[in-house]
Amino acid sequence: MKITVNPQKCPQNHKCPSIAVCPKGAITQQDIYSLPEIDEEKCIVCGKCMRFCPKGAFEKR
């Protein structure tokens, strides 16, 4: 199981707020107009990013 970012739900027009809540620092974003990326090696699939994202763009698969 892993967490992915749905580009259809993410507006990609601001700094991703879920970056700040990731306990492992697994979420990065190249710039404020890019899709956040999840480092699968760091991600522990805790779901904090999913609960924190106001657009519901983070999905568990």
C-alpha positions as CSV (number, residue, x, y, z in Angstrom):
1,M,0.0,0.0,0.0
2,K,1.2,3.5,-0.8
3,I,0.0,7.1,-0.9
4,T,-0.3,9.0,-4.2
5,V,-1.3,12.5,-5.2
6,N,-4.3,12.8,-7.6
7,P,-3.4,15.5,-10.1
8,Q,-7.1,16.0,-10.9
9,K,-7.8,17.1,-7.2
10,C,-4.6,19.0,-6.5
11,P,-4.9,22.6,-7.8
12,Q,-1.0,23.0,-7.9
13,N,-1.3,26.7,-7.3
14,H,0.1,27.0,-3.8
15,K,2.6,25.5,-1.4
16,C,1.3,22.0,-0.4
17,P,0.0,22.3,3.2
18,S,0.5,18.6,3.8
19,I,4.3,19.0,3.6
20,A,4.3,20.4,7.1
21,V,2.4,17.5,8.7
22,C,4.4,14.6,7.3
23,P,6.4,13.1,10.2
24,K,9.0,11.6,7.9
25,G,9.5,14.5,5.5
26,A,8.4,12.3,2.6
27,I,6.5,15.0,0.7
28,T,8.4,17.5,-1.5
29,Q,7.3,20.0,-4.1
30,Q,9.6,21.5,-6.8
31,D,7.8,24.8,-6.7
32,I,4.4,26.2,-5.7
33,Y,3.0,25.4,-9.2
34,S,4.0,21.7,-9.2
35,L,2.4,18.5,-8.0
36,P,3.7,17.3,-4.6
37,E,5.8,14.2,-4.8
38,I,6.0,11.4,-2.2
39,D,9.2,9.6,-1.5
40,E,8.0,6.0,-1.1
41,E,11.2,5.0,0.8
42,K,10.5,7.7,3.5
43,C,6.6,7.4,3.6
44,I,5.2,5.2,6.4
45,V,1.6,5.5,5.0
46,C,0.4,7.1,8.3
47,G,-2.3,9.0,6.4
48,K,-1.7,12.4,8.0
49,C,-1.3,14.0,4.6
50,M,-4.6,12.5,3.5
51,R,-6.5,13.9,6.5
52,F,-4.8,17.4,6.2
53,C,-5.2,18.1,2.5
54,P,-8.2,20.4,2.0
55,K,-8.7,19.1,-1.5
56,G,-8.5,15.4,-0.7
57,A,-5.7,15.0,-3.3
58,F,-3.8,12.4,-1.3
59,E,-5.1,8.8,-1.8
60,K,-4.1,5.5,-0.4
61,R,-3.6,2.8,-3.1
